[in-house]
Amino acid sequence: MSALLEVDSLAVAYDGMRALQDVSLQADAGSVVALIGANGAGKTSLLRAISGLVRAQQGSIRFDGAEITREPAHRIVRRGIAHVPEGRRVFASATVRDNLLLGAYVDRDPAHRAARLEAAFAAFPILRERLDQRASTLSGGEQQMLAIARGTMSGPRLLMLDEPSLGIAPLLIPQIYAGIAAVAASGTGVLLVEQNVREALRAAHTAYVLQTGRVVMHGPSAELIGHPLVQEAFLGVAVA
């Protein structure tokens, strides 16, 4: 049985400069896959290529067995891939309810919307309490929960998250990751870009390490968290 997402030998360039080179990875339904690496390693470029926001120079991207490498972004969304970019980007003047419903624009069936709202509240219970508040009144962590929950409202089979803990108060990060775990437990695949490497590896089933646009290591997260390269480069652990 093939993986939900299959990226094979992908290359992406901006203005002639390679951002990704020969990148391959897989993600399964219901799994959390972490992409870790320093700034400029190519993590965000990979998400943008999968979601159709940048074009691959070579290689292929397959989703649920179908080739999507050359498809436009709006068709990729309709296939079941949602991308929550870095920086939250909620509609500040709109209520939490309206932000969530805007995420369901590809499926206007009232029953589907109601079920997805309930799933969003199950993952992020604070949003139910904030339903009629403007998004601008939420804390940064609550806005991030709203952004992720809005990403689930289209009913994606794959949810891609770019730096979900960036700039978030440490006390709220466990709540965000608990919500991400709940999304995966519902059967949605999660592809996670994160510089908070320790948190990402705790949450993920599998991880890929990117350096200068290439995958240099991958495997079960429980194994990678103990690898000397990961400990020294990303976790601040001196390895003799």
Wavefront OBJ file of the C-alpha trace (Angstrom):
o trace
v 0.000 0.000 0.000
v 1.452 3.368 -1.029
v 1.923 6.309 1.325
v -0.564 9.170 1.365
v 2.171 11.593 0.239
v 5.212 10.567 -1.804
v 7.904 13.079 -2.760
v 10.601 11.685 -5.043
v 13.901 13.336 -6.064
v 12.413 16.846 -5.830
v 14.404 19.924 -6.839
v 13.285 23.558 -6.446
v 15.174 26.730 -7.359
v 14.645 30.471 -6.902
v 16.372 32.799 -9.391
v 18.742 30.038 -10.366
v 19.680 29.169 -6.760
v 18.774 25.657 -5.638
v 16.563 25.584 -2.536
v 15.936 21.815 -2.685
v 17.981 19.087 -4.316
v 17.013 15.419 -4.701
v 14.573 15.460 -1.760
v 12.468 12.356 -1.147
v 10.037 11.677 1.696
v 6.792 9.938 2.578
v 3.897 10.661 4.919
v 1.063 8.324 5.879
v -2.510 9.015 6.929
v -2.738 9.539 10.680
v 1.011 10.056 11.103
v 3.005 13.134 12.125
v 6.140 13.714 10.043
v 8.595 16.398 11.182
v 10.966 18.348 8.942
v 13.839 19.778 10.948
v 16.826 21.863 9.957
v 18.417 25.274 10.308
v 17.066 28.435 8.685
v 17.562 28.209 4.940
v 17.647 24.411 4.910
v 14.679 24.257 2.510
v 11.881 23.221 4.868
v 9.407 25.950 3.885
v 10.304 25.548 0.206
v 9.316 21.906 0.443
v 5.895 22.755 1.880
v 5.368 25.410 -0.784
v 6.256 22.947 -3.540
v 3.826 20.331 -2.203
v 1.004 22.893 -1.989
v 1.656 24.172 -5.528
v 2.909 27.627 -4.543
v 6.272 27.040 -6.228
v 7.067 24.793 -9.176
v 9.471 21.883 -8.994
v 12.354 21.844 -11.467
v 12.554 18.091 -11.330
v 11.198 15.136 -9.398
v 7.625 14.227 -8.556
v 4.980 14.691 -5.887
v 2.211 12.109 -5.570
v -0.795 12.399 -3.296
v -3.082 9.446 -2.699
v -1.501 7.795 -5.741
v -2.090 10.749 -8.107
v 0.627 12.916 -9.632
v 0.194 16.525 -8.440
v 3.608 18.000 -9.284
v 2.250 20.388 -11.925
v -1.203 21.022 -10.498
v -2.231 24.557 -9.447
v -2.616 25.331 -5.761
v -6.427 25.522 -5.768
v -6.724 21.999 -7.193
v -4.275 20.681 -4.628
v -6.443 22.144 -1.850
v -9.475 20.402 -3.327
v -7.575 17.120 -3.405
v -7.241 17.352 0.365
v -4.008 19.187 1.245
v -4.163 22.180 3.593
v -1.166 24.446 4.265
v -0.958 26.616 7.400
v 1.959 29.005 6.753
v 4.251 30.576 9.313
v 2.934 33.661 11.077
v -0.674 32.637 11.885
v -2.316 35.089 9.427
v -5.763 34.999 10.980
v -8.382 37.557 9.947
v -7.942 39.892 12.910
v -11.224 41.803 12.611
v -13.340 38.663 12.095
v -14.644 36.484 14.900
v -13.225 33.092 15.722
v -16.367 31.543 14.250
v -16.006 33.429 10.957
v -12.298 32.597 10.731
v -13.128 28.921 11.082
v -15.959 28.995 8.572
v -13.726 30.768 6.048
v -11.523 27.693 6.204
v -14.438 25.603 4.928
v -14.910 27.544 1.696
v -14.244 24.478 -0.468
v -17.131 22.559 1.130
v -20.268 24.486 2.015
v -22.300 21.498 3.189
v -23.790 22.573 6.573
v -23.474 19.096 8.070
v -19.803 18.880 7.105
v -19.133 22.331 8.543
v -20.855 21.479 11.814
v -18.894 18.236 12.169
v -15.600 19.970 11.432
v -16.336 22.717 13.932
v -16.886 20.063 16.585
v -13.623 18.355 15.616
v -11.803 21.712 15.838
v -13.220 22.308 19.307
v -12.210 18.803 20.369
v -8.626 19.534 19.305
v -8.543 23.107 20.652
v -11.233 23.475 23.361
v -10.388 27.134 24.083
v -11.770 28.101 20.666
v -15.292 27.152 21.691
v -15.037 29.641 24.572
v -13.713 32.341 22.217
v -16.175 31.682 19.393
v -17.712 35.161 19.217
v -14.526 37.104 19.986
v -12.570 38.917 17.323
v -9.369 37.084 16.455
v -7.384 40.227 17.326
v -8.353 39.792 20.991
v -6.762 36.322 21.233
v -3.295 35.684 22.579
v -0.595 34.657 20.124
v -0.956 31.031 21.147
v -4.719 31.123 20.751
v -4.341 32.709 17.315
v -2.028 29.858 16.339
v -4.619 27.329 17.512
v -7.195 29.186 15.433
v -4.944 29.120 12.357
v -4.406 25.368 12.685
v -8.086 24.707 13.349
v -9.034 26.824 10.324
v -6.689 24.635 8.274
v -8.681 21.560 9.308
v -12.026 23.046 8.265
v -11.646 22.015 4.621
v -11.460 18.391 5.785
v -7.892 17.811 4.578
v -6.301 14.402 4.426
v -2.888 16.069 4.822
v -2.302 19.135 7.011
v 1.015 20.976 6.560
v 2.140 23.270 9.390
v 5.006 25.758 9.144
v 6.544 26.677 12.520
v 3.431 26.258 14.701
v 5.294 27.110 17.931
v 7.212 30.142 16.622
v 6.785 33.136 18.928
v 4.362 31.281 21.205
v 4.510 31.508 25.010
v 6.066 28.265 26.312
v 3.033 27.510 28.487
v 0.784 27.276 25.412
v 3.041 25.113 23.244
v 1.891 21.824 24.864
v -1.740 22.778 24.104
v -0.876 23.427 20.473
v 0.886 20.085 20.166
v -1.939 18.284 21.927
v -4.255 19.693 19.259
v -1.901 18.566 16.495
v -1.851 15.057 17.997
v -5.657 15.066 18.039
v -5.763 16.028 14.356
v -3.444 13.125 13.498
v -5.429 10.731 15.697
v -8.499 11.515 13.585
v -6.695 10.029 10.564
v -5.251 13.190 9.004
v -1.588 13.091 8.026
v 0.468 15.982 9.434
v 3.648 17.330 7.853
v 5.324 19.622 10.348
v 8.127 22.167 9.861
v 9.517 23.213 13.221
v 12.651 24.792 14.676
v 11.595 23.664 18.153
v 13.278 20.361 17.413
v 12.758 18.720 20.785
v 8.991 19.365 20.682
v 8.743 18.290 17.050
v 10.544 15.006 17.638
v 8.387 14.261 20.662
v 5.249 14.791 18.582
v 6.318 13.108 15.343
v 6.374 9.466 14.360
v 8.995 10.047 11.653
v 11.438 12.893 11.002
v 13.597 14.140 8.147
v 16.674 16.308 8.703
v 17.370 18.861 5.954
v 20.705 20.620 5.410
v 21.257 23.060 2.543
v 18.305 21.677 0.603
v 19.052 17.976 0.997
v 17.757 15.233 3.273
v 20.793 14.087 5.252
v 19.007 11.788 7.674
v 15.576 10.326 8.296
v 13.944 7.701 10.443
v 11.734 7.162 13.483
v 11.738 10.255 15.690
v 12.447 8.200 18.802
v 15.730 7.127 17.203
v 16.718 10.490 15.746
v 16.305 12.341 19.035
v 19.209 10.300 20.392
v 21.452 10.626 17.326
v 24.688 12.570 17.970
v 24.209 14.854 14.935
v 20.694 15.837 16.020
v 21.686 16.249 19.661
v 24.676 18.460 18.887
v 23.266 20.490 15.978
v 19.708 21.018 17.206
v 19.352 20.134 20.876
v 22.436 21.844 22.284
v 23.878 18.626 23.676
v 27.653 18.365 23.552
v 28.654 15.006 22.120
v 32.107 13.700 22.998
l 1 2 3 4 5 6 7 8 9 10 11 12 13 14 15 16 17 18 19 20 21 22 23 24 25 26 27 28 29 30 31 32 33 34 35 36 37 38 39 40 41 42 43 44 45 46 47 48 49 50 51 52 53 54 55 56 57 58 59 60 61 62 63 64 65 66 67 68 69 70 71 72 73 74 75 76 77 78 79 80 81 82 83 84 85 86 87 88 89 90 91 92 93 94 95 96 97 98 99 100 101 102 103 104 105 106 107 108 109 110 111 112 113 114 115 116 117 118 119 120 121 122 123 124 125 126 127 128 129 130 131 132 133 134 135 136 137 138 139 140 141 142 143 144 145 146 147 148 149 150 151 152 153 154 155 156 157 158 159 160 161 162 163 164 165 166 167 168 169 170 171 172 173 174 175 176 177 178 179 180 181 182 183 184 185 186 187 188 189 190 191 192 193 194 195 196 197 198 199 200 201 202 203 204 205 206 207 208 209 210 211 212 213 214 215 216 217 218 219 220 221 222 223 224 225 226 227 228 229 230 231 232 233 234 235 236 237 238 239 240
